[in-house]
Amino acid sequence: MPVCVHRVPEGVETVYRKNACVAIVVAAILLAGSIPVLARADSIPTPGELLEAHIARHGLPGGAMAVYTPGEGLRLGAHGRAGPDRPMTPDTPLFITSISKSLTAAAAMQLVERGLLDLDEPVTTYLPGFRLAEPGAADGITARHLLGHTSAISEGTYTPGVPGDASLAEAVADLGGARTMAEPGEQFAYFNAGYAVIGLLIEELSGMTYGEYMRREIFEPLGMDSTFTDLASARATGLAGGYGFLFGRPIPREQDFSTRDLPAGFILSTARDMGHFLEALLEGGRRGDVRILSPASVAEMMRVEDGAPESYGLGLAVRGEEGNRIVTHGGSLDNFSSQMVLLPGAGDGAVYLFNGNHLLYGMTAHGRLVDDIVDVLSGRAPDPGIALGTVGIILVVLYLLALAVAARDLIRLRRWRPDPRATTPERGWSVLGPALPLLGLWFLLPRAIALVVGRVLPWSLFFSLAPDVVLIILTTAAAGPMVALYRLASYGREAATR
């Protein structure tokens, strides 16, 4: 079949070609994360076997788990390594990432039970200094909105202006630069910084620091003796080393610690300790003879309001209907990831903690792990999906293709000469055109990723979570600015010789 060919102005063809290459790269990466694996397990694995299989399949350094079942109590497991020559154990501290929100929400519900906090009272009642960019916009925001991510502030309307080691008070004051995107309660938008406000509420209403309150009122009563709100204590107890990924291979990296985001994602704990918290949630706020919450408060955390825009309660995500609900919370940091799953109807649940992460792992296997855990707890064989190692191979191939395209464009420059008949606009396009894909990627790619992962990723976080993907994209588009500079210099030399 003949192919329709039309001539285009010089420079436009280059842009078409580069845009096509970029589109192919991005599409291939996203496709790699969505390819299903048809083969299913022949038998139903135990939760411990699921842990081992998940780590082996995706090349994760290590992980630990806790499973609670009524009548059987707590079962623990670990597999892989916590660092060089150091095995992972159920007592190895790791960052629990955004499961921290569930613990923070439990602390807030304690304040509600004690009459110190009304979930539906404006936060400004308790924190008069709480302000947003628009005058009066903060006055309608409640603790319920912040706990349920319906405060009308999103990570797309706010960029932190304070460093990670800022205090909770400094973090909340910095929200004075945040804008709203709707009325409070109208839209769901995951917003980590909202939990800094909850953390500061805990401090103001209890008279203790956030860390002290969590230790005295949550950790110690539940026997969570190896759970920490500071990095030094976790390191002294054997904190696991974190790992990022480069082309499917784990790379050891230092994990930054953020006091600013402590209530949202930086609590450190062990599988054993998180099993104790899991038991308390499944047993209506009680572990053994100790009660940290009433059954009504736990039920409120797992309740989704009628007409709510997303299935998120208070510090817990909820799906399914009453009697057949699946309650979860997971999370990711640069080098750590986690999943917690509760089946309230059956009374059992599990927590899985890992010391590795990658953006494509988070977009594929990390989310699928919830279904795998539910399947195993429910007596079904899981469907594991595509392996991260396979994605790594695809990334290597794409990177080599990107290098080849960039090298070809630069080699072709030797034959390029300015067209003396070209008009000024055509010359301008031939210079600027090749650089447009890179400029477009710089501004548009983080927003495109947000459509997939549900939040805007700044380039710094995007690079940390997926350095190989960023390398492929930049390599694909990097020749453009070089071509533009070469052509600009060529036009300059031509003008000088006239």
N, C-alpha and C positions, 0 to 999 in steps of 0.2 A: 504494500500500500504506500503510495507517495505521501510524503510529509510536506505540509504547507510551510513554506519558508518565506519570511518577509525581512527586508532590510531595516535595520534600526540605526539611529545615530550612534556614532562612536561613543563609547562610555556606557550607553544604555545596555548594550549586550553584556558588558562586564557585570553590571548590576544584576541583570537577569540571572546570569550564570551563578553569581555569588549568592543571590537570594535563594536560588534553587538548591545550591549545595548546603546552605545553612538550614533550609527547610528539611532536606533529606536527613541531615545529621540529627536535628531535633526530633523529627518524626521517628527515626530509627531508634533513638534512645527511649522515647516514650513508648514505642511499640514493644521494645525489649521488656519493658516493665509490665506489659499487659498480656504477653503471650501465655496462655494457660498450658499447664502440663496435664495431658490426658490420663496418664497412668496414675492410679491411686494405690495407696498402700494395701497390701494383701491382708494385713491384720491390724487390729486396733492397738496402737502403741500405748504404753503407760505414759503419764506426764513426764517422767524422767527420760524415757526413750524419745519422746517428742523433743525435749530439750537437747539431747545429744544429736538427734537428727537435724534439728534446725541449725545448730552451730556448725555441724559438719557440712551441711548443704550450702550454707551461705558464707562459709569461711570465717565466721566470727571467732575472735580470740577465745572468748569464754562466756559463761553465763551461769546463773544460779536461779533456783526456783523454790517456791513454797506452794503447797496445795493443801487446802483445808476441806475436809469432808466430815459431815456430822457422823459421830460414832467412831470414826477412825482418827480424828484429830488432825495434826499437822504432819505432812510428809515433806521432806526436804531433799534437794538434789543439787548437784553442781557438775559442771563439765568444762574442760578446756583450761585455759591459763588466765591468771590475774595479772601476769607480767612475765618477763623472762625468767624461766626456771622457777616459777611460782604457780602452783595449781589454784584454780578457783575453788572456793568452798562456800557452803551456805552461810558462813560467818564472815565472808569477805565484804567489807563496805564498798558500795558503788553509788554513783549518782542515780537517784531514782527518777530523775527528770521531772516531767509534769505530773507524775503521781503525787508530787509535793502539794499540788492544788487540793487533792482529796484530804490530805492531812490538815491543811490550812482551813478548809471548809469545815472539818470536824471541830476544830478549835473555835471557829466562829459560831457554830451551833451550840457549843457549850456556853458561850456568852449569851446567846438567845435564851437558853434554859434558865440562866441565872438572872434574867431580866435586865441585863446590861445593854443588850442590842436588840433593836427591832429591825428585822430584815427589810421591812417596807417603809422605814423612816428615811428621809434624805440623809445621805452621808454627812452633809454639811451640819446636821444637828450635832454630830459627834466631832467632826473635824471642820470647824468654821473656816479654816484656811484653805480648804479644798476648792480649787478653781480650775476652769478650763479656759481655752482661748476666747470663746464667745462669752460675753457677760451673762451671768445667770444660768449658763448651760449646765453647770454642775448641780444646781439646786434640785433637779428632778431625778438624780441618780441615787439609787438605793444600794444597800449591800447585796440584796437579791440580784440586782442587775449585774453587779460586778462578779459575784460568784457564778452566775449563769452566762456570762459573756454577752449580755444584752444591754450594756451601758451606753451604746451608741458611739463608743470610741473604738477604733480599730487600729491595727498595726499599720494600716495604710494611711491613717490620718494623724499619726504621731510617730516622731522619731526621737528616741531618748537623747537628751542633751546633757546627761550626767554620766560619769564613768560607772563601771560595774561595781566598784567598791563604795559607791554612794550609800548613805543610810536610807532607810525606808522613808524617813521624813523628807530627805532631799529628793528622793525619787518621786514622791507624791507632789512636792512643790514644783517639780519639773513638768508635771502634767498641765501646768498653766499654759503650755504651748500646744496642747492637744486640741484638735477640732472634732466635732461630732459629725456623724453622717446621717443621723435620723433622730427621732425622738427616743428616749430611753424605753426599752422594752419592745421596740418594734422589729429590730433585726438582731440576728445572731452574728457576732464577729469575735472570733477568738482573740483575746487581748490579755497578754501576760501581765502587763503593767497594772491592770486592774487589781491583781492580787497583792501588789505592793500597798494599795489602799487598804485592803482587808488586813494585811499584816500590821499596818500602822493603827488601824482600829483596835486590833488585839492589844497593841502596846498601850494605847491611850485608855482603853476601858479596863485593862487589868492592872496597870501600873507596873508591868514587867516588860522587859525586852521581848521581842518575838521569840528569840531562841530560848530564853528562860521560861517563857510560858509554855512553849511546846515541850520542853524537857519535863517540867513539873506536872503538867496537866494531861499530856498525851503519852509521851515516851515512857516515863517512869511507871505510871499506872499499868501500862500494857506490857511491861517487861521488855521494852525496846532499848536494851542497854547499849547497843552499838549503832544507835541512830543519832546523827549530829546535824547541827546547823552551822558548823564552822569547819573549814578545810583542815586545820591543824590537827584536830582531834581525830578526824577520819584517817589522816595519814599515819598518825601514831598507832592506829589500830589495824593498819595494813590495807589502806585504800587500794583498790585495783587500778592498774594503769589503763588509760584510755587509748583507743585505736581508731584512726580514720582509715579510709580505703583509697587506694590509687590503682586503677585498672584491675579491681577485684582482689587486690592484695592488702592485708591489714598493715597499717603503718603506725607505730607507737607515737603518740602525741600527748602533750600536756593539756589537760582540760582546765580552761579558765574557770574561776569561781566568781559568782556575782551576788553580793549581798543585796544589791538593788532588786534582783529577781529571786531572792531566796524563797519567799512564800510560794512562788509560781513554779520553780523548777530546779532548785539547787539543794534540797535536803539530801543527805547521804545516809544510806541504811544498808542493811543486809537482807538476804532472802528470809532468814529466820525471823528477824524483827518485823518485816513486812507481812509475814505470815500471821503474826500476832494481830496486826492492824486488820488484816483480811478477816480473821476470825471475829473480831469485834464488830465489823460491819455486817457480817453474815448472821451474827447472833444478836442482832438488835441493839448494838452498842455495848455489849458485855463480853469480856473474856474471863472465864472462870468466875471468881467471886468479885471481880472488879468491873464496874460499869463506868464508861466515860461519856456515854450518851444514852438518852432514852430511845426506845423503839420508834417513837413518833419523830424524833429528830433524824434518825437514820432514814426513815421512810420519806421525810421531807427532802433529804439530800438526793434520793432516788426518784423523786416525783418530777414529772415534766408537766408544766401547766398546759391546760387545754388551749390549742391554737398557738402554742409556742413555735417559733420559726425553726428551731432545731431541737433535736432530742438530747438536751443537756439539762441536767438538774442543777444541783449545787455542788460543784467540784467533782461531779461524776457524769459520764455520758450514759444515756439510756436508750435502748432500742427494744422493740417487741412490745407486747401488751401485758397487762396485769396477769400474773400467774405464769407467764412465759417470757419474762424480761431477761435481757442480757445487759448487765451494768459493767461499764468498763472505764478505764482511763489508761492511756499510754503517753509516751513522750519521747523526745529526742533532744540530745545535746550534740555538740560537735563529735564527741567520741563515746557517747553512751546512749542506750535506748532501753525502753522498758514497756511492759504491758501488764495490766491488772484486769482480771475478768472475774465477775461474780454472777452466779446463777441463783438469785434469791429464792426462786421457786423450789429448787432442789437443795438449797442450803450449802452448796459447795462453790469453790472458786480457786483461782491460782494467780500467782505473781511471778513473772519472769523478768529477770534483770540481766543486761548484757553490757560488756565493756567495749562495744564497737558500734559504729554507725556510718551511714553514707546516705546521701539524698535519695538515690535510687533504691536502696534497701528500705528507706522509710516509705517510699511510694509503692512498693511492691510487697516484699516479704513481711515487713513490720505490721502492716495492716492485716495481711492474711493470717498472721499468727493468732489474732483474736478468734477467727473462725476455726483455726486448728485446735486451739485450746477448748473452745466450746464443743467441737466434735469429740475430742478425747474425753472430756468430762461427761459427755452425753452418751458415750459408748459407740461412737461412729469413727470410721477411718477418715483421717484428714486428707485434704488435697493440697500438697505443699507448694505448688506454683513454681515459677522459674527460679533457678538458682542464681545468687549474686555472682558466682564465678562465671556463669554463662554470660551475664551482663558485662562482666569485666572483659571477656574475650571480644564481645561486640564493640566495646569501647576502644580496645586496642586496634581493631580493624578500622574503625571510624577515624581514629587518630592518624593512622598511616595514610588513609585516603585524604585526610585534611592536609597532611604534609605534602602529599603529591600534588594536590590542587594548588597549594600556595607556591610550591617550587615551580610548577608549570607557568603560573602567572608571572613570576619574577624572571624566569628564563625568556619569556616572550617579550619582555621589555627591551631586550637587545635589538629587536627588529622594529620597535615602534619609533615612528618619526612624526613630528607635528604636521598636520595638514595645513598647508598655506592657504587653502581655500575656505577653511572652517571659519564660521562667523564667531563673534565673541561669545554669544550664549553657548554655542556648541563646544568651544574651547573650555568654557567654565564648567560645562557638564562633564566633559572628558576628564577634568581634574577632580571635581568633587564626587562624581558618580561612584568611582571605586571605593571611596571611603564611607559611603552611606550605609552599607550593611553593618559595619562595625558600630557606627553611631546608633543605628536602629537597635542593634542588640543591646547596647549599653543601657538604653532607656526603656526598651520594651520587654526584654527577656525576664527581668525580675517579676514584672506584672503577669507575664504569660505563665511563669511557674506558679504564681499565686492562684491562678485558676485551677491548677492541679492539686496543690498542697493546701489551699485554703488560707494562705497568709502571704504577705509580701516579704520576700527575702532580700535583705540588702546584699550588695555584691560581696561584702566581707564574709557574711554567713554562707552565701551560696558557694563561694570559693572554698570555705572550710568544709562544708558538707559534701561537695562534689568537685574537688580540684581537677579530676580527670575530665569531667564534662566541660568545665570552664576552659581547660587547656584545648580541648577539641574545638570548641566554638571560637576561641580567640585565634587559634591557628588557621581555621577556615577563613576568618575574616581579616586576619592581620596583614595579608599581602595588599589589601586595598589601600591603606594609607601610604604604603611604600610606593605603590603604583602612582598614587596621586602626587606624591612629592617628586617622583622622577619626572612625571609629565609637566609639572609646574616648572621644574628646573629646565626642562627641555624648551618650553615656551620662552623662558627667560633668556636662554642662550640664543634662541632664534631671534628674539627682539634685539639683543645686543649686537648681532652681526648684520642687521639691516643698515 
